Amino acid sequence: MTEQMIIDTMPTLAPGAEAAFQQITIAHTIVGTLRVLSQVYSPQLDNQRDILVYLPPGYDETDTRYPVIYMHDGQNLFDEATSYNCEWQVDETMEQLSQSGYAAIVVGISNLGHERIDEYSPFVDPRHGGGKGEQYMDFIVETLKPAIDQQFRTIPDRTHTGIMGSSMGGLISLYAFARYSSVFGFVGVMSPSLWFADRAIFDMVKAAAFAPGTIYLDIGRQEGADELVDFRHMCALLIDQGYRPGSDILCVEEPTAEHCEPAWSGRLHAALRFLLERPSHSPPLITLSTVRDQGERAIWPGQPYPLGATWDGQGVNFALFSEHATAVSCACSTRPTRRMNPSAFACPSRPTASGTCTCPTSSLASSTATGSLGHTIRCGACDSTRPSC
């Protein structure tokens, strides 16, 4: 719905400078309060771009301080008129979340079109470019964040500072979380381009020291078979590093989703709710190797939030879902290691090969506990309580 919206425009921010506001009224698909910082200069990249700042309801009537989420591809976040394909509806989503107690400031960083791929990867891909991601992140950390913290009522510590993006924006967000762990305490990684530069992000993440925080990672199953394998391996790698599924990390696969803005917009509410809530009540899982002789299919233990299955002490029972999913897919394998019980780890729908089975969410119900590590899941559709379904 198109609404009349007052947008505040700011000049380029400089340390210690007063920002003068000029108000103009235009018709856009913007909901709530959005302020535009016009042509903010980056000394690290020697370029300039608009910065879009979404403010929570009631911002001007209180002295409350808020968490901040830095998001890439700012043109696509708030306004249909400026979006590449369609907008993410970040403003509408944040208005709803604010009513539930999850208010935050969102800083949309506009991309520069032809420089987007270069800036969104610190790694160089021989065919596609890249290589300016370090300077781009230095711009965010050293120039933009201090200006935002100065001009707006933020909570500037890492616990309340996040970064989020999709595709190449997902890649640079994951890099930022690992590289600048002293700045960012949570990250949203939607459909990340993990393939870029011969999958260089895997070695980078593997070498990074563990830093407490919250990670949301997702993909659409229609994005490609190789992309899905990369996604599952990255989830396994992060969980191996110590991020607790369902508490510190949420991995979501949407069965029918493609690599596009409507899919990211559809998953945004659940992603932001998880990141801003930062659930901490789930007990930590026992540290176990998560890639268990699966070849091209990595599967791992865990409990997605708020619906899913748990490590049952014998095999893997990991349900991947989105908030609006109609079915839950559970990974399974018939090639267990010595630490597993093969009879408890077989998939009834695929008895001779690794794979997944999909059950309607309406048929899932918790069964009896299997010891101190949690519950199995009973599927009413196939009447199985095995870890595969």
Buried (B, 14 or more C-beta within 10 A) or exposed (E): EEEEBEBBBBBBBEEEEEBEEEEEEEEBBBBBBBBBBBBBBBEBBEBBBBBBBBBBBEBEEEEEEBBBBBBBBBBBBBBBEBBEEBBBBBBBBBBBBBEEEBBBBBBBBBBBEEBBBBBBBBBBBEEBBBBBBBBBBBBBBEBBBEBBBBBBBBBBEBBBBBBBBBBBBBBBBBBBBBBBBEBBBBBBBBBBBBBBBEBBBBEBBEEBEEBEBBBBBBBBBBBBEEBBBBBBBBBBBBBBBBBBBBBBBBBBBBBEBEBBBBBBBBBBBBBBBBBBBBBEEBEEBEEEEBBBEBEEBBBBBBBBBEBBBBBBBBBBBBBBBBBEBEBBBBBBBBBBEEEBEEEBBBBBBBEEEBBBBBBEEEBBEEEEEBEEBBBBBBBEBBEBBBBBB
